[in-house]
Amino acid sequence: MPHRRLLLFLSDVEGNLTALRQTLKRVCEAVDLATPEVTWVEPPPEGLADTGWHAAELSLPPAPGRKARKSEQPFLEEQLDAMSQALAQDFRDRALGLFVDREHSYARACLSGPGRPSKAVEGEVLDVLRQAARWLDVETGLLARLFGGDNTARNLLVAAVDFGNEPPRSGPPPAPPEPDEDDRFVEAKLAQARAYMEQYLNARK
């Protein structure tokens, strides 16, 4: 499975790749990019269609080094927000774009809806997958398998990553540790800072 993958999640779209390609072509031509190949993810991820979503994959060209490209040359994944917004407008429904670069542990997701401001998140892969899963109303493990395969998903589980279906702990929560000398010093400084802030605010009244 490639390290870099860009998927578009469309709400209640029934196989209309022609219209999808037309929207992507318009976005890419605006920034002088070639229109990528786009296909539905096959087989459809189990559980995704149950929540009303369909996934399409864009074919990403090999990524040159940042120094190897011209400064004005954009990457296709940099158009993720624009693609999501255009799809939401054209299809009059929600659209979510999700780009993952596992090699550099970076991901970005953008959720758009017709007539609504977009929401975006970027950062570590797992953090972005969790948020995207909440937007899609699916398990994080489903997205982890899409972008890393079963082995990656299992490894993440072994690493005690919360996929949203961790069984609840039985029994009362463990008692917090007793504060040590450093904790007491920090608390004293915080109390002093709060007192200074109150004095400052009172002086401004």
SULDA-V191915 format. One record per residue. SS is DSSP state (H for helix, E for strand, - for the rest). PHI is phi in whole degrees, 0 to 359 (* if undefined). NEAR is the number of other ideal C-beta (glycine too) atoms within 8 Angstrom. Layout:
ss | phi | near
SS | PHI | NEAR
SS | PHI | NEAR
This chain:
ss | phi | near
- | * | 5
- | 296 | 5
- | 289 | 6
E | 250 | 12
E | 213 | 12
E | 234 | 14
E | 242 | 13
E | 244 | 17
E | 254 | 13
E | 243 | 14
E | 270 | 11
- | 56 | 7
- | 253 | 10
- | 254 | 5
- | 68 | 5
- | 270 | 7
H | 289 | 10
H | 299 | 6
H | 294 | 9
H | 297 | 14
H | 296 | 10
H | 297 | 9
H | 295 | 13
H | 295 | 14
H | 299 | 9
H | 296 | 9
H | 294 | 12
H | 290 | 13
H | 296 | 9
H | 294 | 7
- | 241 | 8
- | 62 | 5
- | 245 | 9
- | 290 | 4
- | 289 | 8
- | 283 | 11
- | 290 | 5
E | 225 | 12
E | 220 | 9
E | 289 | 10
- | 290 | 11
- | 236 | 5
- | 291 | 4
- | 303 | 10
- | 303 | 11
- | 297 | 5
- | 95 | 9
- | 285 | 14
H | 295 | 9
H | 297 | 5
H | 260 | 9
- | 87 | 6
E | 243 | 12
E | 234 | 13
E | 248 | 14
E | 239 | 13
E | 248 | 12
E | 262 | 12
- | 280 | 8
- | 268 | 12
- | 289 | 6
- | 304 | 4
- | 274 | 7
- | 287 | 6
- | 298 | 6
- | 303 | 5
- | 282 | 4
- | 278 | 5
- | 265 | 9
- | 291 | 4
- | 299 | 4
- | 269 | 4
- | 277 | 6
- | 277 | 9
- | 267 | 8
H | 299 | 12
H | 295 | 11
H | 288 | 6
H | 262 | 13
H | 303 | 13
H | 295 | 11
H | 297 | 9
H | 294 | 14
H | 297 | 16
H | 294 | 12
H | 293 | 12
H | 294 | 15
H | 298 | 15
H | 290 | 9
H | 288 | 9
H | 268 | 12
- | 53 | 6
- | 201 | 11
- | 291 | 8
E | 215 | 17
E | 229 | 15
E | 256 | 15
E | 220 | 16
E | 246 | 12
E | 229 | 13
E | 241 | 12
H | 292 | 11
H | 299 | 6
H | 253 | 5
- | 51 | 7
E | 232 | 10
E | 210 | 14
E | 215 | 12
E | 229 | 15
E | 223 | 13
E | 251 | 13
E | 232 | 15
E | 219 | 9
- | 298 | 7
- | 73 | 3
E | 234 | 7
E | 292 | 3
E | 285 | 10
E | 240 | 8
E | 221 | 9
E | 214 | 10
E | 216 | 8
E | 146 | 7
- | 299 | 8
H | 305 | 12
H | 294 | 9
H | 297 | 10
H | 290 | 16
H | 298 | 14
H | 299 | 11
H | 293 | 10
H | 298 | 14
H | 296 | 14
H | 295 | 7
H | 295 | 10
H | 275 | 12
- | 62 | 6
- | 229 | 11
- | 285 | 10
H | 297 | 14
H | 300 | 12
H | 298 | 13
H | 290 | 14
H | 298 | 13
H | 290 | 12
H | 296 | 11
H | 256 | 14
H | 219 | 11
H | 83 | 7
H | 297 | 6
H | 297 | 7
H | 297 | 12
H | 299 | 12
H | 295 | 8
H | 298 | 8
H | 293 | 13
H | 295 | 10
H | 298 | 6
- | 282 | 6
- | 63 | 5
- | 282 | 8
- | 280 | 7
- | 265 | 11
- | 92 | 9
- | 232 | 6
- | 291 | 6
- | 296 | 4
- | 295 | 4
- | 286 | 5
- | 267 | 3
- | 86 | 3
- | 290 | 3
- | 294 | 4
- | 295 | 4
- | 291 | 4
- | 295 | 3
- | 294 | 4
- | 294 | 3
- | 296 | 6
- | 266 | 6
H | 296 | 5
H | 295 | 6
H | 299 | 8
H | 294 | 9
H | 295 | 8
H | 297 | 8
H | 299 | 9
H | 295 | 8
H | 293 | 8
H | 295 | 8
H | 297 | 8
H | 295 | 8
H | 295 | 8
H | 297 | 8
H | 295 | 8
H | 297 | 8
H | 296 | 8
H | 297 | 8
H | 297 | 8
H | 296 | 8
H | 294 | 8
H | 294 | 7
H | 292 | 6
H | 275 | 5
- | 287 | 4
